[in-house]
């Protein structure tokens, strides 16, 4: 089973398909954030579209990996942020459902797509070339982003739950730490494995 999964994950055609799926999702994500970006101070712009930037990191990884190259700093950013914002968006939409009793179709789409983000980030962990310095770099980025979001109030806007921003900020901080720890665990685990080559 593991060999079959590895075969699909490293097959060139599958990687190309996944590259374009993530590229399209990234572009859609930036468009989704457009109203918020339009009223955001320029100094904060890079930190506002969290999920699209996470998928952009993964898209860059796929692009380089297709040519047999690794980009460890990007890979560490992809792993931590895909896992973090994948889980975060699912939880936020679940809280919105609890508040309203329903979700628009886009809410269910976000749950599916962000779950897929988290899963793909973890599935490709054995193929990253990350080391502790790369994780530390990504950890600083991730925690700094939390400060921008919840100290400078640049977090994604979910109208139904905006009154719980302090609690959400607290949850997000600990989610970041869990995702950083998960990245370290996956790095140590993959050190014992050889990354399969492309099919």
C-alpha angles and dihedrals in degrees: 000000000000090000091051092050090047090050093055095041092054100036110118096227092051091048091051091049091048090048092057093042090054092043090053092046090049093052091046090050093054090048089051089055094047097103091052093043090053091064097036122108109250092241090064099041097100092053100048105071096061103166097041090051090050091053089045089058089052092047090054090050091052092048093054094040090056087064093046096258134122129215102195099186091051090045092054090049090048095049097048098039096043090053094043100046093036090059093037095056092047091052093046092051090047089053090048089052090051090050097046102023091233144041133221115247089262089061092058090044089054091050091052097043095045092047087054090050092057093044096050092047090057096040091059094047093104089059097053120099095211126147132185094277090056092050091049090052092050091045091056090049092048097048092042088054089054090054091050091048101045106022096040091031099235095134122136111277117248103167096198094060105029091114089065096057095124092053091044091050090052091049091047093052092055091042088056091053092048091050092048089050090048090052090052091049092049091047092054091046094050092049087074092053133070113234108241117238124241116278 
